[in-house]
Amino acid sequence: MNPLYTLNVELGDRSYPIHIGSGLLGNAGVFEPHVKNKAVMVCTNTTVGPLYLEKVSNTLRAAGASKVMAVTLPDGEEYKDWPTLQLVFDALMQNHCDRKTVLLALGGGVIGDMGGFAASAFMRGIPFIQVPTTLLSQVDSSVGGKTGINHPLGKNMIGAFYQPQMVVTDISTLNTLPDRELSCGLAEIIKHGAIADVDYLADVEKSMPQLLARDPETLARVVKRSCEIKADVVSKDEREGGLRAILNFGHTFGHAIEAGMGYGQWYHGEAVGCGMVVAAEVCRRMGRLSANDTNRLKTIIIAARLPAIPPKLGVDKFMELMAHDKKADSGSIKYVLLNGLGSSSTSPVDDALVRQTLQELGA
């Protein structure tokens, strides 16, 4: 089956396609241009591996891969660390991999981030393919070339910008995705509408029952639009010099929730969903967002089965964790703010206003 959609991330000689459709894990033709006559190391985890590793390995062999190997990592955000990353390097070294070996990341955002970081560093860079199997990774982390691992003092603080050769997004993998992880992907989808396209946000709002029911046509359409929005931003600002920062709406608060609760307690999408509620409340207090739009965004987030009330970390702890976030610039936190739904920009915010908002929301 051919892809339903193929988009391109335009980055000059490092441009690459994103293929979106159902049944693509079994489509040797999609993989052949990048794996024929090459050894492939598949990096996956203990949850995704039993579901799809054999199928993908067979497809790679049918596509002409000279050798197919695999490394299976433990599953969970708490394993996005140095010791687990070393397992990937161990497998590459033990299998005598070289600069022509292709590293294929088969899994969600953690696997994509760690596989990409390993590919960027092994022998100073080997070819890399993203095969995202969660909604969150399909619409967000697989697009744009950000890779990395977490540090106890901050999320994704150690990593590299490293673009894949291609992204293969098989919508049918979402059939095995737990409901909680489906909602996490919806958080990033809502974010894309909130920051860049109010009509898309309205489509997501109206289509929420079909999205939660995993209707394949609705999912493919929404994944395509989210990828278009992110690809457009990345093509204009690959290394987050300015514009790309708008993709972090809700993330400054969300990363503080993740770090404060301990990685893995709140999923990334849950923290971002809640972070968007906090950020919208800040925007309302600044006069950037109407009360109606603030409530509308919160209602969409709740409809996606995401939390809207921040955990009780304490305001001081929240502020401390946000100061460690990689979005802090010369000691000042640059928040992503909405200028109405569908429009966004970055700006510092007075600490007193942020503290008041967090306090009133019960954080």
Long-range contacts (C-beta under 8 A, 24 or more apart in sequence): 1-27, 2-27, 2-29, 3-27, 3-30, 4-220, 4-224, 5-220, 5-224, 7-224, 7-227, 7-228, 7-231, 8-231, 9-143, 9-144, 9-163, 9-231, 9-234, 9-235, 10-231, 10-235, 11-163, 11-234, 11-235, 11-238, 14-163, 16-163, 16-164, 16-165, 16-166, 16-167, 17-166, 17-167, 18-142, 18-143, 18-166, 18-167, 18-169, 18-227, 18-231, 19-166, 19-167, 19-168, 19-169, 20-138, 20-169, 20-171, 20-220, 20-223, 20-224, 20-227, 21-169, 21-170, 21-171, 21-220, 22-170, 22-171, 22-172, 22-216, 22-220, 23-170, 23-172, 24-168, 24-169, 24-170, 25-52, 25-55, 25-56, 25-59, 25-131, 25-168, 25-170, 25-172, 25-173, 26-55, 26-59, 27-59, 28-59, 28-60, 28-62, 28-63, 28-64, 29-63, 30-168, 31-59, 31-60, 31-63, 31-65, 31-129, 31-168, 32-63, 32-64, 34-102, 34-127, 34-129, 34-165, 34-166, 35-60, 35-63, 35-64, 35-65, 35-102, 35-104, 35-129, 36-63, 36-64, 36-65, 37-64, 37-65, 37-66, 38-65, 38-66, 38-100, 38-101, 38-102, 38-127, 39-65, 39-66, 39-67, 39-68, 39-69, 39-95, 39-97, 39-98, 39-100, 39-101, 39-102, 40-65, 40-67, 40-68, 40-69, 40-101, 40-102, 40-103, 40-104, 41-69, 41-70, 41-71, 41-91, 41-92, 41-95, 41-97, 41-101, 41-102, 41-103, 41-104, 42-68, 42-69, 42-70, 42-71, 42-104, 42-106, 43-70, 43-71, 43-73, 43-88, 43-103, 43-104, 43-105, 43-106, 43-107, 43-111, 43-114, 43-115, 43-118, 44-70, 44-71, 44-72, 44-73, 44-105, 44-106, 44-107, 44-111, 45-72, 45-73, 45-74, 45-75, 45-107, 45-108, 45-110, 45-111, 46-72, 46-73, 46-74, 46-75, 47-75, 47-107, 48-75, 48-106, 48-107, 48-108, 48-111, 48-133, 49-106, 51-133, 51-173, 51-176, 52-106, 52-133, 52-173, 53-106, 56-104, 56-106, 56-131, 60-104, 65-102, 69-95, 69-97, 73-111, 73-114, 75-110, 76-110, 76-264, 77-110, 77-150, 77-258, 77-263, 77-264, 77-267, 77-268, 78-262, 78-263, 78-264, 79-110, 80-110, 80-113, 80-114, 80-149, 80-150, 80-263, 81-149, 81-150, 82-149, 84-114, 84-149, 85-114, 85-117, 85-118, 85-149, 88-114, 88-115, 88-118, 89-118, 89-121, 89-122, 92-118, 92-122, 97-122, 97-126, 98-123, 99-123, 99-125, 99-126, 100-126, 100-127, 101-126, 101-127, 102-126, 102-127, 102-128, 102-129, 102-165, 103-127, 103-128, 103-129, 104-128, 104-129, 104-131, 105-129, 105-130, 105-131, 105-132, 106-131, 106-133, 107-131, 107-132, 107-133, 107-134, 107-137, 108-132, 108-133, 108-134, 108-136, 108-137, 108-141, 108-181, 109-134, 109-136, 109-137, 109-140, 109-141, 109-142, 109-268, 111-137, 112-137, 112-141, 112-142, 112-147, 113-141, 113-146, 113-147, 113-148, 113-149, 113-156, 113-159, 114-147, 114-149, 115-147, 116-145, 116-146, 116-147, 116-160, 116-162, 116-164, 117-147, 117-148, 117-149, 117-159, 117-160, 117-162, 119-147, 119-162, 120-147, 120-160, 120-162, 121-160, 125-162, 127-165, 128-162, 128-163, 128-164, 128-165, 129-164, 129-165, 129-166, 129-167, 129-168, 130-164, 130-166, 130-167, 130-168, 131-167, 131-168, 131-169, 131-170, 132-167, 132-169, 133-170, 133-173, 133-177, 134-173, 134-174, 134-177, 134-181, 134-184, 134-185, 135-174, 135-177, 135-181, 135-182, 135-184, 135-185, 135-186, 135-189, 135-219, 135-223, 136-181, 136-184, 136-185, 136-187, 136-188, 136-268, 136-269, 137-185, 138-169, 138-171, 138-174, 138-185, 138-223, 138-227, 139-185, 139-188, 139-189, 139-192, 139-222, 139-223, 139-226, 139-227, 139-230, 140-185, 140-188, 140-226, 140-230, 142-167, 142-169, 143-167, 143-227, 143-230, 143-231, 143-234, 144-230, 144-231, 144-234, 144-238, 144-244, 144-247, 145-234, 145-238, 150-263, 152-259, 153-259, 153-324, 154-255, 154-259, 154-324, 154-325, 154-326, 155-255, 155-258, 155-259, 155-263, 155-325, 155-326, 156-326, 157-326, 161-238, 161-239, 169-223, 169-227, 171-216, 171-219, 171-220, 171-223, 172-216, 174-214, 174-219, 175-214, 179-305, 180-267, 180-270, 180-305, 181-267, 181-269, 182-211, 182-212, 182-214, 183-269, 183-270, 183-273, 183-304, 183-305, 183-306, 184-267, 184-268, 184-269, 184-270, 184-272, 184-273, 184-306, 185-269, 186-211, 186-269, 186-273, 186-304, 186-305, 186-306, 187-250, 187-269, 187-270, 187-272, 187-273, 187-276, 187-301, 187-304, 187-306, 188-226, 188-269, 188-272, 189-222, 189-226, 190-273, 190-276, 190-297, 190-300, 190-301, 190-304, 191-247, 191-249, 191-250, 191-272, 191-276, 192-225, 192-226, 192-229, 192-230, 193-341, 193-342, 194-249, 194-276, 194-297, 194-338, 194-341, 194-342, 194-344, 195-246, 195-247, 195-249, 195-336, 195-338, 195-342, 195-343, 195-344, 196-229, 196-233, 196-246, 196-342, 196-343, 196-344, 197-225, 197-229, 197-342, 198-340, 198-341, 198-342, 198-343, 199-342, 200-225, 200-229, 201-300, 201-341, 201-342, 204-300, 205-296, 205-300, 205-303, 208-300, 208-303, 208-304, 211-304, 212-304, 212-305, 242-346, 245-327, 245-334, 245-336, 245-346, 246-336, 246-344, 246-345, 246-346, 248-327, 248-336, 249-276, 249-279, 249-336, 249-338, 249-344, 250-274, 250-275, 250-276, 250-277, 250-278, 250-279, 250-336, 251-275, 251-327, 251-336, 252-279, 252-322, 252-325, 252-327, 252-333, 252-335, 252-336, 253-278, 253-279, 253-310, 253-318, 253-322, 255-321, 255-322, 255-325, 256-313, 256-318, 256-321, 256-322, 256-325, 257-310, 257-311, 257-313, 259-321, 259-324, 260-311, 260-313, 260-317, 260-318, 260-321, 261-311, 261-313, 266-307, 266-311, 269-306, 270-306, 270-307, 273-301, 273-304, 273-306, 273-307, 273-308, 274-301, 274-306, 274-307, 274-308, 274-309, 274-310, 276-301, 277-301, 277-308, 277-309, 277-310, 277-361, 278-310, 278-357, 278-358, 278-361, 278-363, 279-335, 279-336, 279-337, 279-338, 280-338, 281-357, 281-360, 281-361, 282-335, 282-337, 282-349, 282-353, 282-354, 282-357, 283-337, 283-338, 285-353, 285-356, 285-357, 286-337, 286-349, 286-353, 288-337, 288-338, 288-339, 288-340, 289-338, 289-339, 289-340, 289-341, 290-340, 293-338, 293-340, 293-341, 296-341, 297-341, 309-361, 309-362, 310-358, 310-361, 310-362, 310-363, 311-363, 312-362, 312-363, 313-363, 314-363, 315-355, 315-358, 315-359, 315-363, 318-358, 318-363, 319-351, 319-354, 319-355, 319-358
